[in-house]
Amino acid sequence: GVDREIMRMFENEAERTEEIKNDKDLIKRILHAQRLATEGDTSQLESMRKEEAERKLKSNSQILDVLWCRFDEDRNGNMDHDELFTILNVYLRTAKFWLSRTIVTATMRRLKAEIKQSNKEISAGQEKHIKLVLEGHANTILEEWVKEKASVDVSKKMYDTMDKNKDDRLEKKEFMAEFMNALDRDVCCSERSRVIAKRVAKASKKEIAWIFKSNSV
């Protein structure tokens, strides 16, 4: 099912994305740093990424604390591989719900904008049918992703990413500092989300075209 705390993590990042979209100065800084990086100077881009990682950690610290307390089931102060594997599975199920909803909403918004630009209209029936098509493909593609990532190997990679001193003991301070980074590195980053969204759009394209051509909807 959907985990409330992990949902809050996604909501926090969605809010941050909107903040960035509306911050023209920050966008200019990002573009400038990216341009410098293409010329070989990655220092500004790395600095901005570090700042963003610190911000992300700070905004989610309370959530991470709740997750630690809930999933450190034996209360021994260390998270073992089984406990982390449980968190990974809960995260993936919540991510599937969030990403499906986000992808469908964004795709519908983009499709409506394209239709409006071409001076056409979309009927309520067409909209409902298209949404069902998108949801179906999103769920299928995301379920494949969940099965791929819900593995002991991925969980072990996350564990190794977080276990900075390599003592095979994942302490709370390591979990708090590295969990978000481990998710981005080993499970799903924003680029991976965009790839999934493109796959959903591509898989739905023919059916959506048929819906517009059909007079039965």
Backbone torsions as a table, in degrees:
resi	resn	phi	psi	omega
1	GLY	NA	-175.6	-178.5
2	VAL	-87.7	130.0	179.8
3	ASP	-95.5	127.8	-175.0
4	ARG	-62.3	-43.0	-177.8
5	GLU	-67.1	-42.6	179.8
6	ILE	-67.8	-34.2	174.3
7	MET	-59.6	-38.6	178.7
8	ARG	-63.8	-33.8	176.4
9	MET	-61.9	-45.1	178.4
10	PHE	-64.9	-40.3	179.6
11	GLU	-64.0	-40.0	177.3
12	ASN	-59.6	-43.1	-178.9
13	GLU	-70.7	-33.4	176.6
14	ALA	-65.1	-40.8	177.1
15	GLU	-63.3	-40.7	180.0
16	ARG	-65.1	-39.3	177.9
17	THR	-59.5	-42.4	178.4
18	GLU	-65.8	-38.6	177.6
19	GLU	-59.8	-45.4	-179.0
20	ILE	-63.6	-42.9	179.5
21	LYS	-57.7	-33.8	-176.1
22	ASN	-94.9	0.6	-179.0
23	ASP	-105.0	91.9	-175.7
24	LYS	-62.8	-38.3	179.8
25	ASP	-63.9	-42.2	179.6
26	LEU	-65.2	-40.9	178.3
27	ILE	-60.5	-41.8	177.6
28	LYS	-61.6	-41.7	179.0
29	ARG	-63.5	-42.1	179.7
30	ILE	-63.2	-47.2	-179.6
31	LEU	-62.4	-40.0	178.6
32	HIS	-64.1	-44.2	179.9
33	ALA	-64.2	-38.5	178.3
34	GLN	-66.5	-38.4	178.9
35	ARG	-65.1	-42.9	177.6
36	LEU	-62.5	-37.7	-179.3
37	ALA	-63.6	-37.6	178.7
38	THR	-67.7	-21.5	179.0
39	GLU	-93.0	0.8	176.0
40	GLY	107.7	-10.1	179.6
41	ASP	-100.6	100.5	-176.5
42	THR	-97.3	3.1	-172.7
43	SER	-60.5	-45.4	-178.9
44	GLN	-66.6	-41.6	-179.8
45	LEU	-64.6	-42.4	178.4
46	GLU	-64.3	-39.4	178.4
47	SER	-63.8	-42.7	179.6
48	MET	-67.6	-37.6	177.2
49	ARG	-64.7	-38.8	178.2
50	LYS	-64.8	-43.6	177.9
51	GLU	-60.0	-43.2	-178.7
52	GLU	-67.5	-38.3	178.1
53	ALA	-64.3	-40.1	178.1
54	GLU	-66.4	-40.5	177.7
55	ARG	-63.1	-43.4	-179.3
56	LYS	-61.9	-42.9	179.3
57	LEU	-64.0	-44.2	-179.3
58	LYS	-63.6	-43.3	-176.9
59	SER	-69.8	-20.6	-178.0
60	ASN	-110.8	7.2	-174.2
61	SER	-61.5	-40.8	179.9
62	GLN	-65.1	-40.2	178.6
63	ILE	-64.1	-43.9	179.7
64	LEU	-62.0	-37.4	178.2
65	ASP	-63.3	-43.0	178.5
66	VAL	-63.6	-43.5	179.8
67	LEU	-62.5	-42.3	178.8
68	TRP	-60.2	-49.2	-178.0
69	CYS	-62.0	-34.6	-177.7
70	ARG	-77.6	-38.3	-171.9
71	PHE	-99.8	-11.4	170.7
72	ASP	-79.2	74.7	-167.0
73	GLU	-64.3	-34.8	-178.7
74	ASP	-87.5	-1.2	175.6
75	ARG	55.1	37.2	-178.6
76	ASN	-97.1	3.9	177.8
77	GLY	84.3	-1.5	176.1
78	ASN	-130.2	144.4	176.9
79	MET	-98.8	123.3	-179.9
80	ASP	-88.6	178.0	-175.5
81	HIS	-63.6	-38.6	-179.8
82	ASP	-65.8	-40.3	-180.0
83	GLU	-66.0	-41.1	178.3
84	LEU	-67.4	-37.6	178.2
85	PHE	-61.8	-36.9	176.8
86	THR	-63.8	-45.7	178.1
87	ILE	-60.3	-43.9	-179.6
88	LEU	-57.2	-45.1	-179.5
89	ASN	-65.7	-40.5	177.3
90	VAL	-64.8	-42.2	178.3
91	TYR	-59.9	-46.2	-176.3
92	LEU	-64.3	-40.3	179.0
93	ARG	-65.6	-39.4	177.8
94	THR	-69.7	-40.6	178.5
95	ALA	-61.8	-38.5	179.2
96	LYS	-60.9	-46.1	179.1
97	PHE	-61.7	-48.3	-176.9
98	TRP	-64.7	-48.5	-177.2
99	LEU	-65.8	-39.0	178.1
100	SER	-59.8	-49.1	-179.8
101	ARG	-62.7	-43.8	-178.5
102	THR	-65.8	-44.7	-179.0
103	ILE	-64.4	-45.1	-179.8
104	VAL	-63.2	-45.3	-179.7
105	THR	-61.8	-47.0	-178.5
106	ALA	-66.0	-39.6	180.0
107	THR	-67.3	-41.5	177.6
108	MET	-63.3	-40.9	179.8
109	ARG	-63.1	-43.9	-180.0
110	ARG	-66.1	-41.0	-179.6
111	LEU	-64.5	-42.9	178.8
112	LYS	-63.2	-38.9	179.2
113	ALA	-64.7	-40.5	178.8
114	GLU	-65.4	-40.4	179.4
115	ILE	-65.1	-41.5	179.9
116	LYS	-63.6	-40.7	179.8
117	GLN	-64.4	-29.3	-179.8
118	SER	-91.6	12.1	177.8
119	ASN	57.7	36.1	175.8
120	LYS	-114.6	173.9	179.8
121	GLU	-128.6	155.8	176.4
122	ILE	-117.3	128.5	-178.7
123	SER	-79.3	162.9	178.7
124	ALA	-61.0	-38.0	179.0
125	GLY	-65.5	-42.7	177.9
126	GLN	-63.6	-44.2	-179.5
127	GLU	-59.9	-44.9	179.8
128	LYS	-62.6	-43.9	-178.9
129	HIS	-65.3	-44.3	179.5
130	ILE	-62.2	-41.3	179.5
131	LYS	-61.6	-40.6	178.4
132	LEU	-64.1	-39.8	177.8
133	VAL	-62.5	-48.0	-179.7
134	LEU	-62.0	-44.1	179.9
135	GLU	-61.9	-39.9	179.6
136	GLY	-62.7	-47.8	-180.0
137	HIS	-69.7	-37.8	178.3
138	ALA	-61.4	-45.6	-179.5
139	ASN	-64.4	-40.3	179.8
140	THR	-64.9	-48.4	-177.9
141	ILE	-67.6	-40.9	179.7
142	LEU	-69.9	-32.6	177.1
143	GLU	-65.6	-37.6	175.3
144	GLU	-61.1	-43.5	179.8
145	TRP	-63.7	-43.0	179.1
146	VAL	-59.9	-46.3	-179.6
147	LYS	-63.6	-36.0	178.5
148	GLU	-66.3	-41.3	-174.1
149	LYS	-89.1	-22.6	-178.4
150	ALA	-80.7	63.0	-176.6
151	SER	-128.8	157.4	177.7
152	VAL	-62.9	-35.5	-179.8
153	ASP	-62.7	-44.4	178.9
154	VAL	-65.4	-42.2	178.3
155	SER	-60.4	-40.5	179.0
156	LYS	-65.6	-39.7	176.3
157	LYS	-59.3	-45.1	178.0
158	MET	-60.2	-44.5	-179.8
159	TYR	-59.0	-46.2	-179.8
160	ASP	-65.0	-36.1	177.6
161	THR	-63.3	-40.6	-176.1
162	MET	-82.6	-30.8	-177.6
163	ASP	-77.6	77.6	-171.6
164	LYS	-64.2	-36.1	-178.2
165	ASN	-90.3	3.3	173.5
166	LYS	54.7	40.7	176.6
167	ASP	-101.3	9.0	-179.2
168	ASP	58.7	31.1	174.6
169	ARG	-133.1	112.4	-179.2
170	LEU	-89.5	101.5	-178.3
171	GLU	-85.3	164.1	-176.3
172	LYS	-59.6	-42.1	-177.4
173	LYS	-63.6	-33.9	177.5
174	GLU	-70.5	-42.9	178.2
175	PHE	-60.4	-47.6	-178.1
176	MET	-62.2	-38.9	-175.0
177	ALA	-81.4	-28.2	-167.7
178	GLU	-119.2	-7.6	-174.5
179	PHE	-60.3	-45.8	-178.5
180	MET	-63.3	-41.1	178.5
181	ASN	-63.8	-40.6	179.8
182	ALA	-64.6	-38.2	177.2
183	LEU	-62.9	-47.3	-179.5
184	ASP	-62.8	-39.8	-174.4
185	ARG	-79.9	-41.3	-169.0
186	ASP	-109.1	-14.9	-174.5
187	VAL	-118.9	-65.9	-176.2
188	CYS	-157.1	124.2	174.1
189	CYS	-110.8	174.8	-177.8
190	SER	-61.7	-34.7	178.8
191	GLU	-64.8	-40.7	177.9
192	ARG	-63.3	-38.5	177.8
193	SER	-62.2	-40.2	179.1
194	ARG	-65.7	-37.7	177.8
195	VAL	-62.9	-43.2	178.7
196	ILE	-62.6	-43.5	179.6
197	ALA	-60.8	-40.7	178.4
198	LYS	-65.2	-38.2	178.3
199	ARG	-64.2	-40.2	178.4
200	VAL	-63.5	-46.1	-179.7
201	ALA	-61.6	-43.1	-179.3
202	LYS	-65.8	-42.6	-179.1
203	ALA	-66.1	-28.2	-176.1
204	SER	-90.8	-12.1	-168.6
205	LYS	-56.0	-50.6	-176.5
206	LYS	-64.4	-42.0	-179.2
207	GLU	-66.1	-38.0	178.5
208	ILE	-66.2	-41.5	177.5
209	ALA	-60.8	-40.3	179.1
210	TRP	-64.3	-39.3	-179.7
211	ILE	-60.1	-41.5	-180.0
212	PHE	-71.1	-31.7	-179.8
213	LYS	-79.1	-28.4	-175.3
214	SER	-75.4	139.9	176.4
215	ASN	-94.9	0.8	-175.1
216	SER	-87.1	-8.4	-177.5
217	VAL	-94.9	NA	NA
